[in-house]
Amino acid sequence: MKRLLLTLFLPLGFGCTQAINNSTQITDDAPAFFEPQRAVAAPSENGSMYQSNIAVMNKQSQINTNIRKNINHYVRGIMQDMAENLQYVNTKTPLAVSSFIFLDHDYNDATLLGNQIAESFMHELHNFGVPVIDFKTTDYMRVTPSGDYVFSRDYLELNQDQNFSYVLAGTLVNHQGGVLVNARIVGLESKAVVGSAQGFIPQPVIDALNSSRSKDGLMLKQASK
């Protein structure tokens, strides 16, 4: 009877020993992902400030991007929109460009911004193949000690007979973050609008314009009023 019991317990003891050895081996040879996880550092108290700094940097980058795109860039986009609905104006219809004026100001008072937009449109129209008449060109060259001039804003110095039937004109409106531009081409005789487009110029681009006027030796800005 004792031999029978001893025979039964021997396999059990051997099995337990083997199980303990296997358990020890698994623990010693366990892969790296069984190791305890590292502690995660608590959020920094300056986290919100860091995010705020990123927002400021992104805003500054946007301003710098707008400044690199000058007024000519935005006028080019407006001209492309106008070309899609333009009628009657072609390579055989001379056209003039007037200064753009602010919608809520005196129509006889143009700003540097309005004059520069007109200059940019003259270039874009010429690129599109439309004949552009520069009516501010005199019939002579005026030579002075300070320079030589062929342009004038004195109507008495300009030719009264101008060869154009259409004019590109427009209005400006101050808007949050910039200026809205409303451009159109109008027939002088019919007063019919034969092409129109709208656009927006960001304020940083407008502020980049510097007026050539000075007072007491200081340069004054005159982009918009």
C-alpha positions in Angstrom: 0.0 0.0 0.0 2.9 2.4 0.9 4.6 1.6 -2.4 1.4 2.4 -4.3 1.0 5.8 -2.6 4.7 6.6 -3.2 4.3 5.7 -6.8 1.3 8.1 -7.1 3.0 11.1 -5.4 6.3 10.9 -7.3 4.8 12.1 -10.7 2.9 14.9 -8.9 6.0 16.2 -7.2 8.0 16.0 -10.5 5.2 17.9 -12.3 5.1 20.7 -9.7 8.9 21.1 -9.9 8.8 21.3 -13.6 6.0 23.9 -13.5 8.0 26.1 -11.1 11.1 25.8 -13.3 9.0 26.7 -16.4 7.5 29.7 -14.7 11.0 31.0 -13.7 12.2 30.5 -17.2 9.3 32.5 -18.7 9.8 35.3 -16.2 13.6 35.5 -17.0 13.1 35.3 -20.8 9.9 37.5 -21.1 9.9 40.0 -24.0 10.5 43.7 -23.5 6.8 44.6 -23.7 6.2 42.8 -20.4 8.3 45.4 -18.6 6.5 48.0 -16.5 5.5 51.1 -18.5 7.4 54.3 -17.9 5.7 57.1 -16.0 4.2 59.8 -18.1 5.3 63.3 -17.1 2.5 65.6 -16.0 1.5 68.4 -18.4 3.6 71.5 -18.2 2.0 74.5 -16.6 3.2 76.6 -19.6 1.3 74.4 -22.1 -1.4 77.0 -22.8 1.3 79.7 -23.1 3.1 77.5 -25.7 0.0 77.0 -27.7 -0.7 80.8 -27.6 2.8 81.5 -28.8 2.2 79.1 -31.8 -1.0 81.0 -32.6 0.8 84.3 -32.6 3.6 82.9 -34.8 1.0 81.5 -37.3 -0.7 84.9 -37.4 2.6 86.7 -38.0 3.4 84.2 -40.8 0.0 84.9 -42.4 0.7 88.7 -42.3 4.2 88.1 -43.8 2.6 86.0 -46.6 0.0 88.7 -47.4 2.8 91.4 -47.6 4.7 89.2 -50.1 1.6 89.2 -52.2 1.3 92.9 -53.2 -1.7 94.7 -54.7 -0.8 93.5 -58.3 -1.5 89.9 -57.2 -5.0 90.7 -56.1 -5.8 92.9 -59.1 -4.7 90.1 -61.3 -7.3 87.8 -59.7 -10.0 90.4 -60.1 -9.1 90.9 -63.8 -9.3 87.2 -64.4 -12.8 87.1 -62.9 -13.9 90.1 -65.1 -12.6 88.5 -68.2 -15.1 85.6 -67.7 -18.1 87.9 -68.2 -16.7 90.6 -70.3 -18.7 91.7 -73.4 -18.2 94.0 -76.4 -14.6 94.8 -75.3 -11.9 93.2 -77.5 -8.6 93.9 -79.1 -10.2 96.6 -81.3 -12.0 98.6 -78.6 -9.7 101.1 -76.8 -10.3 101.4 -73.1 -9.2 103.8 -70.4 -8.9 103.3 -66.6 -9.9 105.7 -64.0 -8.9 106.0 -60.3 -10.8 103.8 -57.9 -12.6 105.9 -55.2 -14.1 105.0 -51.8 -17.8 104.5 -51.9 -18.5 106.6 -48.9 -16.2 109.5 -49.7 -16.1 112.4 -52.2 -15.9 111.0 -55.7 -13.5 113.8 -56.6 -10.9 112.6 -54.0 -8.8 109.6 -54.9 -6.3 108.0 -52.6 -2.9 106.4 -53.2 -4.6 103.0 -53.0 -7.2 103.9 -55.6 -4.6 105.2 -58.0 -2.4 102.2 -57.6 -5.3 99.8 -58.3 -5.9 101.8 -61.5 -2.2 101.5 -62.5 -2.4 97.7 -61.9 -5.5 97.3 -64.0 -3.8 99.1 -66.9 -1.1 96.5 -66.8 -3.5 93.6 -66.6 -5.7 94.9 -69.4 -2.6 95.3 -71.6 -1.6 91.7 -70.8 -5.1 90.5 -71.9 -4.6 92.3 -75.3 -7.1 95.1 -74.7 -5.8 98.5 -76.1 -5.4 100.8 -73.1 -5.4 104.6 -73.6 -3.3 106.6 -71.1 -5.2 109.9 -71.2 -2.8 111.5 -68.7 -0.1 111.6 -71.4 0.6 115.1 -72.8 1.5 116.0 -76.3 5.0 117.0 -75.3 7.9 116.4 -72.9 8.1 118.9 -70.1 11.8 119.3 -69.0 12.5 120.8 -65.6 15.5 121.0 -63.3 13.9 118.3 -61.1 13.1 115.9 -63.9 11.5 115.2 -67.3 7.7 114.6 -67.4 5.2 113.5 -69.9 2.3 112.8 -67.6 0.0 115.5 -66.2 -3.2 115.7 -64.1 -3.9 119.2 -65.3 -6.7 118.8 -67.9 -5.6 122.0 -69.6 -2.4 120.2 -70.6 -4.2 117.1 -72.0 -5.8 116.4 -75.3 -9.5 117.0 -75.2 -10.2 114.4 -77.9 -9.6 110.9 -76.5 -10.0 107.8 -78.5 -11.8 105.4 -76.1 -15.4 104.2 -75.8 -15.1 102.2 -72.6 -13.7 102.9 -69.2 -12.7 100.6 -66.3 -13.7 102.2 -63.0 -14.5 101.0 -59.5 -15.3 101.7 -55.9 -13.6 100.7 -52.6 -15.2 99.9 -49.3 -13.4 99.6 -46.0 -14.0 96.1 -44.5 -12.8 94.3 -41.4 -9.4 93.0 -42.3 -9.0 94.9 -45.6 -10.8 96.6 -48.4 -13.5 95.3 -50.8 -12.9 96.2 -54.5 -15.8 96.6 -56.9 -14.6 96.9 -60.5 -16.6 97.3 -63.7 -16.2 98.3 -67.3 -18.8 100.8 -68.6 -19.6 102.2 -72.0 -19.2 106.0 -72.0 -22.1 106.6 -74.3 -24.5 103.8 -73.3 -23.5 103.8 -69.6 -24.0 100.0 -69.8 -21.9 97.7 -67.6 -20.2 95.3 -69.9 -18.0 93.5 -67.4 -17.7 93.4 -63.6 -15.8 91.7 -60.8 -15.2 92.0 -57.1 -12.3 91.2 -54.9 -10.7 91.7 -51.5 -7.3 93.2 -50.6 -6.0 92.3 -47.0 -5.1 95.2 -44.8 -1.4 94.3 -44.4 -1.1 94.6 -48.2 -2.7 98.0 -48.1 -0.5 99.2 -45.2 2.5 98.2 -47.2 1.8 101.2 -49.5 3.8 104.2 -48.5 2.7 107.7 -49.7 5.4 109.9 -51.3 4.0 112.8 -49.4 5.9 114.1 -46.4 5.3 116.6 -43.6 8.1 118.2 -41.5 10.5 115.6 -43.0 8.3 112.6 -42.0 6.8 110.2 -44.5 3.0 110.0 -44.3 0.9 106.9 -45.2 -2.0 107.6 -47.5 -3.3 104.2 -48.6 -6.9 104.5 -47.4 -8.9 107.0 -45.4 
